[in-house]
Amino acid sequence: MTGAVESSPQPPASPDAALQRAAAAVDALAERHLRRLGHVVPGTRIGVSSWPPVGRFGSAARLKASWNYWWQAHLVDVLVDAAVLGDPRAAREATALVRGIRIRNIGRWTNEYYDDMAWLALALERADRHLPRSRHRGGLRTFTRVLSDAWTPDLGGGIPWRTTDHFFNVPANGPAGIFLARRGHVERAVQTADWIDRTLLLPSGLIADGFWVESDGGRRDVDTVYAYCQGVTLGLLLECYRLTRAPRHLERLTRLLGAVEERCAVDGVLTGHGGGDGGLFSGILARYLALIATDLPRGTPGADGLRARAGALVRTSADSAWAHRAQHDGLPVFGPDWSTQATVPGADGAGAAFVGGAVRSSSTPERDLSVQIAGAMLMTAAASVTLRSPEHTGSVTPE
């Protein structure tokens, strides 16, 4: 199979074109990755981690394939995006996917990873706010309690990555803080934003991944920079500023946005992180850059410039990803790096695999659900920016 592409520079997408791109990206996810749970359970969906899938139907390889809880959470989020943008099927698919996730998780909302739970909590909160028949009050109550109770004042604050260790990172704390802010726990959200700034800000202006608290009380830093750490920190700062109007949150947001422009993009295109879990990282950054562009409050000092800068990163990245897409059966295939040519994956080689608490890339990253979710997330983010569709009202007002 080969991928037909359009690789020459393209003008920024019009509102209609932005919507068409988003719709095509979500259609590709639904066609290739959304299936009934176990292929048989009615009223459910689950995201298949690889396309083409590993092994034959019913094979050991297929049965043992990882389902990746946090990828599923972001798949819910993208379906909510599509519903907000007018896709009449997306709300039903999102509801069926949430049902599939819970059944696949043995009837529970929770697992041992606080970052997993925070991502799904965010998706459920957005589903209940945006979708007319979405009702997950029990799940929202559970996640509010679990994420609130996970705070560790005896260790200096923050919540750990998972229940069984003392690794404290942004991918757990950032989305938990955003969720708790949206659930009315503004003081805890502000505590989280202050904790990230105090403990994880690097000299570059970017945010480090996290740190371990050792058994002797010492600290071992993990200063790796990931795009999604920047994204959720921007999202948390925006929520804190939106709800409190405290100047320090806007100052931090402005500083971090400048660092992202300088260090997380090349020629205005967000840089990639490969496949596996990394396939989602830049898509998450794009989501929260779009949130700045659509939801930074009017009257904010410098608001027009901040919104324009954040929106430009999203739209330029989307234009590049679209220009470098491959196509199969008329639908897009996105690459892990939006500035280089994507390819259509085949069924050979290894699929994504869960190793040491993270998911390793397939031999061809385009095969990974994470990479395709990120492409769709970018397209829905760009449509939201282009249409001026704010997260907190659900309205869509074309330019």
C-alpha positions as CSV (number, residue, x, y, z in Angstrom):
1,M,0.0,0.0,0.0
2,T,1.2,3.5,-0.8
3,G,0.1,6.9,0.6
4,A,-1.1,9.7,-1.7
5,V,0.0,13.0,-0.2
6,E,0.0,16.7,-0.8
7,S,3.3,17.9,0.6
8,S,3.5,21.4,-0.8
9,P,2.8,24.3,1.6
10,Q,-1.0,25.0,1.8
11,P,-2.8,28.2,2.8
12,P,-4.5,28.2,6.2
13,A,-7.7,26.1,6.3
14,S,-11.0,27.9,6.0
15,P,-13.7,27.2,8.5
16,D,-15.3,24.7,6.2
17,A,-12.0,23.0,5.3
18,A,-11.0,22.8,9.0
19,L,-14.3,21.1,9.8
20,Q,-13.9,18.7,6.8
21,R,-10.4,17.8,8.0
22,A,-11.6,17.1,11.5
23,A,-14.4,15.0,10.3
24,A,-12.1,13.0,8.0
25,A,-9.7,12.4,10.9
26,V,-12.4,11.2,13.2
27,D,-14.0,9.0,10.5
28,A,-10.6,7.4,10.0
29,L,-10.4,6.6,13.7
30,A,-13.9,5.1,13.7
31,E,-13.3,3.0,10.6
32,R,-10.0,1.5,11.6
33,H,-9.8,1.5,15.4
34,L,-13.3,1.5,16.9
35,R,-14.9,-1.9,17.5
36,R,-17.4,-3.5,19.8
37,L,-15.7,-4.8,22.9
38,G,-14.5,-8.3,22.1
39,H,-16.1,-7.7,18.7
40,V,-19.4,-8.9,20.2
41,V,-20.7,-6.9,23.2
42,P,-23.6,-4.7,22.0
43,G,-23.8,-1.1,22.9
44,T,-20.0,-0.9,23.5
45,R,-16.9,0.4,21.7
46,I,-13.2,0.0,22.4
47,G,-10.2,1.4,20.6
48,V,-8.1,-1.2,18.9
49,S,-4.4,-0.3,19.6
50,S,-3.0,-1.2,16.2
51,W,-4.2,-0.9,12.6
52,P,-3.8,-3.2,10.9
53,P,-4.4,-5.3,14.1
54,V,-1.8,-7.7,15.3
55,G,-2.4,-11.4,14.6
56,R,-5.5,-13.1,13.2
57,F,-8.9,-12.8,14.8
58,G,-9.0,-15.0,17.9
59,S,-5.2,-15.5,17.9
60,A,-3.1,-15.3,21.1
61,A,-1.4,-12.2,19.7
62,R,-4.7,-10.5,19.2
63,L,-6.1,-11.5,22.6
64,K,-2.9,-10.4,24.4
65,A,-2.7,-7.0,22.7
66,S,-2.6,-4.1,25.1
67,W,-5.8,-2.0,25.4
68,N,-4.0,1.0,27.0
69,Y,-6.5,2.7,29.3
70,W,-5.2,6.2,28.8
71,W,-5.3,6.0,25.0
72,Q,-9.0,5.1,25.4
73,A,-9.6,8.2,27.5
74,H,-8.2,10.5,24.8
75,L,-10.3,8.6,22.2
76,V,-13.3,9.6,24.3
77,D,-12.1,13.2,24.3
78,V,-11.7,13.3,20.5
79,L,-15.3,11.9,20.1
80,V,-16.5,14.7,22.4
81,D,-14.6,17.2,20.2
82,A,-16.3,15.8,17.1
83,A,-19.8,16.0,18.7
84,V,-19.2,19.6,19.7
85,L,-18.2,20.4,16.1
86,G,-21.5,18.9,14.8
87,D,-20.8,15.2,14.2
88,P,-24.2,13.5,14.8
89,R,-22.7,10.1,15.5
90,A,-19.9,11.0,17.8
91,A,-22.0,11.4,21.0
92,R,-23.3,7.9,20.7
93,E,-19.9,6.5,19.9
94,A,-18.4,8.3,23.0
95,T,-21.1,6.9,25.2
96,A,-20.5,3.4,23.9
97,L,-16.8,3.8,24.3
98,V,-17.1,4.8,27.9
99,R,-19.3,1.8,28.5
100,G,-16.7,-0.4,26.8
101,I,-13.8,1.0,28.9
102,R,-15.7,0.4,32.1
103,I,-16.6,-3.2,31.2
104,R,-13.1,-3.9,30.0
105,N,-11.8,-2.5,33.3
106,I,-13.8,-5.2,35.1
107,G,-16.7,-2.9,36.0
108,R,-14.5,-0.3,37.7
109,W,-13.6,3.3,36.9
110,T,-10.2,3.2,38.8
111,N,-6.9,1.5,38.3
112,E,-3.5,1.8,39.9
113,Y,-2.3,4.8,37.8
114,Y,-3.4,8.2,38.8
115,D,-2.5,9.7,35.4
116,D,-4.8,7.2,33.7
117,M,-7.6,8.1,36.0
118,A,-7.0,11.8,35.6
119,W,-7.2,11.5,31.8
120,L,-10.4,9.5,31.9
121,A,-11.9,11.9,34.5
122,L,-11.3,14.8,32.2
123,A,-13.0,13.0,29.3
124,L,-16.0,12.1,31.4
125,E,-16.3,15.6,32.7
126,R,-16.3,17.0,29.2
127,A,-18.7,14.3,28.0
128,D,-21.2,15.2,30.7
129,R,-20.9,18.9,30.0
130,H,-21.1,18.7,26.2
131,L,-23.2,15.6,25.4
132,P,-27.0,15.8,26.1
133,R,-27.5,12.3,27.3
134,S,-24.1,11.6,28.9
135,R,-24.5,10.7,32.6
136,H,-21.5,9.6,34.5
137,R,-22.1,11.1,37.9
138,G,-20.9,8.1,39.7
139,G,-17.6,8.0,37.8
140,L,-17.1,11.8,38.3
141,R,-17.7,11.4,42.1
142,T,-15.3,8.5,42.3
143,F,-12.6,10.3,40.4
144,T,-13.1,13.6,42.3
145,R,-12.6,11.7,45.6
146,V,-9.7,9.5,44.4
147,L,-7.7,12.4,42.9
148,S,-8.4,14.7,45.8
149,D,-7.3,12.1,48.4
150,A,-4.1,11.3,46.5
151,W,-2.5,14.6,47.4
152,T,0.6,14.0,49.7
153,P,1.2,17.0,52.0
154,D,3.7,14.9,54.0
155,L,5.9,14.6,50.9
156,G,5.6,18.2,49.9
157,G,2.4,18.0,47.9
158,G,1.6,16.6,44.5
159,I,0.0,13.2,43.7
160,P,2.1,10.2,42.6
161,W,2.1,8.7,39.1
162,R,0.6,5.5,40.5
163,T,-0.6,4.1,43.8
164,T,2.4,1.8,44.3
165,D,5.4,4.3,44.2
166,H,6.6,7.8,44.9
167,F,7.2,9.1,41.4
168,F,5.6,12.5,41.1
169,N,5.0,13.8,37.6
170,V,3.2,16.3,35.5
171,P,1.1,13.8,33.5
172,A,-0.7,12.9,36.8
173,N,-0.8,16.3,38.4
174,G,-1.6,18.5,35.4
175,P,-4.8,16.7,34.2
176,A,-5.9,16.0,37.9
177,G,-5.6,19.8,38.6
178,I,-7.6,20.7,35.5
179,F,-10.3,18.2,36.4
180,L,-10.6,19.3,40.0
181,A,-10.7,23.0,38.8
182,R,-13.7,22.1,36.6
183,R,-15.3,20.2,39.4
184,G,-15.2,23.3,41.7
185,H,-12.1,22.4,43.7
186,V,-10.3,25.6,42.7
187,E,-8.0,25.7,45.8
188,R,-6.6,22.3,45.0
189,A,-6.1,23.3,41.3
190,V,-4.2,26.4,42.4
191,Q,-2.1,24.3,44.9
192,T,-1.2,22.0,42.0
193,A,-0.2,24.8,39.7
194,D,2.0,26.4,42.4
195,W,3.5,23.0,43.2
196,I,4.4,22.4,39.5
197,D,6.0,25.9,39.2
198,R,7.9,25.4,42.5
199,T,9.2,21.8,41.9
200,L,9.4,21.2,38.1
201,L,10.2,24.5,36.3
202,L,13.4,24.2,34.3
203,P,15.9,27.0,33.5
204,S,14.7,26.8,29.9
205,G,11.2,27.9,31.0
206,L,9.8,24.4,30.2
207,I,8.4,21.9,32.7
208,A,10.2,18.8,33.6
209,D,8.5,15.4,33.6
210,G,8.8,14.7,37.4
211,F,10.9,13.3,40.2
212,W,11.2,10.3,42.5
213,V,11.1,10.6,46.3
214,E,13.6,8.1,47.5
215,S,13.2,5.9,50.6
216,D,15.6,8.1,52.5
217,G,13.6,11.2,51.7
218,G,16.0,12.3,48.9
219,R,14.9,13.5,45.5
220,R,15.9,12.1,42.1
221,D,14.9,14.4,39.2
222,V,13.7,13.3,35.8
223,D,14.3,16.4,33.8
224,T,13.1,14.9,30.5
225,V,10.9,17.4,28.5
226,Y,7.7,16.1,27.0
227,A,5.2,18.1,24.9
228,Y,2.2,16.9,27.0
229,C,3.8,18.1,30.2
230,Q,3.8,21.6,28.7
231,G,0.3,21.1,27.4
232,V,-1.4,20.2,30.6
233,T,0.5,22.8,32.6
234,L,-0.8,25.5,30.1
235,G,-4.3,24.0,30.5
236,L,-4.0,24.1,34.3
237,L,-2.7,27.7,34.3
238,L,-5.5,28.8,32.1
239,E,-8.1,27.2,34.3
240,C,-6.6,28.8,37.4
241,Y,-6.4,32.2,35.8
242,R,-10.0,31.9,34.4
243,L,-11.4,31.0,37.8
244,T,-9.3,33.3,40.0
245,R,-7.8,36.0,37.8
246,A,-4.7,35.9,39.9
247,P,-1.9,37.5,37.8
248,R,0.8,34.9,38.6
249,H,-1.1,32.3,36.6
250,L,-1.2,34.5,33.5
251,E,2.5,35.4,34.0
252,R,3.4,31.7,34.1
253,L,1.2,30.9,31.1
254,T,2.9,33.7,29.1
255,R,6.3,32.5,30.1
256,L,5.6,28.9,29.2
257,L,3.9,29.7,25.9
258,G,7.1,31.5,24.9
259,A,9.2,28.6,25.8
260,V,7.0,26.2,23.9
261,E,7.2,28.4,20.8
262,E,11.0,28.5,21.0
263,R,11.7,24.9,22.1
264,C,8.8,22.6,21.2
265,A,8.2,23.6,17.6
266,V,10.2,24.0,14.4
267,D,8.9,26.6,11.9
268,G,5.7,26.8,13.9
269,V,5.1,23.0,13.7
270,L,5.0,21.1,17.0
271,T,7.7,18.4,17.2
272,G,6.8,14.7,17.5
273,H,7.7,12.1,20.1
274,G,7.4,8.9,18.0
275,G,4.8,6.2,18.5
276,G,3.5,4.3,21.5
277,D,2.7,6.6,24.4
278,G,4.8,9.3,22.7
279,G,2.3,9.4,19.8
280,L,-0.2,11.3,22.0
281,F,2.2,13.9,23.4
282,S,2.0,16.7,20.8
283,G,-1.7,16.1,20.3
284,I,-2.3,16.9,24.0
285,L,-0.1,20.0,23.7
286,A,-2.2,21.1,20.7
287,R,-5.5,20.6,22.7
288,Y,-4.4,23.0,25.4
289,L,-2.8,25.5,23.0
290,A,-6.2,25.6,21.3
291,L,-7.9,26.2,24.7
292,I,-5.8,29.3,25.2
293,A,-6.8,30.5,21.8
294,T,-10.5,30.0,22.5
295,D,-10.9,30.4,26.2
296,L,-8.4,33.0,27.5
297,P,-10.8,35.5,29.1
298,R,-11.6,38.8,27.3
299,G,-10.1,41.7,29.1
300,T,-7.0,39.7,30.0
301,P,-3.8,41.9,29.5
302,G,-2.3,40.9,26.2
303,A,-5.1,38.4,25.5
304,D,-5.3,39.0,21.7
305,G,-1.6,38.4,21.2
306,L,-1.6,35.3,23.5
307,R,-4.6,33.8,21.7
308,A,-3.2,34.5,18.3
309,R,0.2,32.9,19.2
310,A,-1.3,29.8,20.7
311,G,-3.7,29.4,17.8
312,A,-1.0,29.9,15.2
313,L,0.9,26.9,16.6
314,V,-2.2,24.7,16.3
315,R,-3.2,25.9,12.8
316,T,0.3,25.7,11.4
317,S,0.8,22.2,12.8
318,A,-2.5,21.1,11.5
319,D,-1.7,22.5,8.0
320,S,1.6,20.6,8.0
321,A,0.1,17.4,9.3
322,W,-2.6,17.5,6.7
323,A,-0.1,18.2,3.9
324,H,2.1,15.3,5.0
325,R,-0.7,12.8,5.6
326,A,-0.9,9.5,3.8
327,Q,-4.3,8.3,2.6
328,H,-5.9,4.8,2.6
329,D,-9.4,4.3,1.2
330,G,-9.9,8.0,1.0
331,L,-9.2,8.6,4.7
332,P,-6.1,10.2,6.3
333,V,-3.2,8.4,8.0
334,F,-1.1,10.7,10.2
335,G,2.5,10.3,11.0
336,P,4.2,10.7,14.4
337,D,6.0,13.8,13.2
338,W,3.7,16.3,11.5
339,S,6.5,17.9,9.4
340,T,7.6,14.7,7.7
341,Q,5.8,12.3,5.3
342,A,3.4,9.7,6.8
343,T,3.2,6.2,5.5
344,V,0.4,3.7,5.4
345,P,1.3,0.8,7.8
346,G,1.3,-2.8,6.9
347,A,0.5,-5.8,9.1
348,D,4.1,-6.9,9.4
349,G,6.4,-6.1,12.3
350,A,5.7,-5.7,16.0
351,G,2.7,-3.9,17.3
352,A,2.6,-1.6,20.3
353,A,3.6,-3.3,23.5
354,F,3.3,-2.5,27.2
355,V,6.7,-2.5,28.8
356,G,7.7,-1.1,32.3
357,G,4.6,1.0,32.8
358,A,4.6,2.6,29.3
359,V,3.7,1.6,25.8
360,R,6.5,1.0,23.3
361,S,5.9,2.0,19.6
362,S,4.9,-0.3,16.9
363,S,7.6,-1.0,14.3
364,T,5.7,1.5,12.1
365,P,4.4,4.3,14.4
366,E,1.5,5.2,12.1
367,R,0.1,1.8,13.1
368,D,-0.5,3.0,16.7
369,L,-3.9,4.3,17.8
370,S,-2.1,6.9,19.8
371,V,-0.6,8.5,16.7
372,Q,-3.9,8.6,14.9
373,I,-5.7,10.0,18.0
374,A,-3.1,12.8,18.1
375,G,-3.7,13.6,14.5
376,A,-7.4,13.7,15.0
377,M,-7.0,15.7,18.2
378,L,-4.9,18.2,16.2
379,M,-7.5,18.5,13.5
380,T,-10.4,19.1,16.0
381,A,-8.2,21.6,17.9
382,A,-7.5,23.5,14.7
383,A,-11.2,23.5,13.9
384,S,-12.1,24.8,17.3
385,V,-9.5,27.6,16.9
386,T,-10.7,28.5,13.4
387,L,-14.4,28.4,14.4
388,R,-13.7,30.2,17.7
389,S,-15.4,27.3,19.5
390,P,-14.7,27.8,23.3
391,E,-14.6,24.8,25.6
392,H,-16.6,26.4,28.4
393,T,-19.7,27.4,26.4
394,G,-19.9,24.8,23.7
395,S,-20.9,27.4,21.1
396,V,-19.5,27.5,17.6
397,T,-19.1,31.0,16.0
398,P,-17.4,30.9,12.6
399,E,-15.1,33.8,11.8
